[in-house]
Structures are given as C-alpha cells and as structure tokens.
C-alpha cells in the first residue's frame, strides 16, 4: 500500500513538473516578445510614416497634374474663345 502511494505521489509530482516546464517555456516566450515589443512598435511606426510620406507625395503629384490639366484646358478654351471673337467665327 505504501509503495503504491509513493508511486502515485511521484507520478503526480512528475506531471506537475512537466506542466510547470511547459508554462515556463510560454513565459519565456512572452518575456522575449515583451522585450522586443519596443522594436516591433518602432518598425511599425517607421512603416506608417513612410507610407504617409508616399501618399502625401503621390497626392501632391496627382493634384498638380490635375491643376495643370485644368489650367491647360481652360487656357486653350479661353484662347479659342478669344480667337473666335477676334475673327468673328462661331465657336
């Protein structure tokens, strides 16, 4: 009876030890992740900043193209209207 009880206690202790070692592995992983969290956040912020800069440059380029197209179109239209009015052509 006493040998059986010792075996049960030994098995229970070994089982608890394995569970504790598994948890220790997880805790070690969490600590490593938290230690590198600042690096990950910094990389993310740099990516966001570069994406915003790219979008800002792209939007300025697109806007300037649109403005130039509008000015060119309006300028040609005004020149045509002036040309027609000077020479009395119907436009």
Secondary structure, 3 states (H helix, E strand, C coil): CHHHHHHHHHHHHHHHHHHHHHHHHHHHHHHHHHHCHHHHHHHHHHHHHHHHHHHHHHHHHHHHHHHHHHHHHHHHHHHHHHHHHHHCCCC
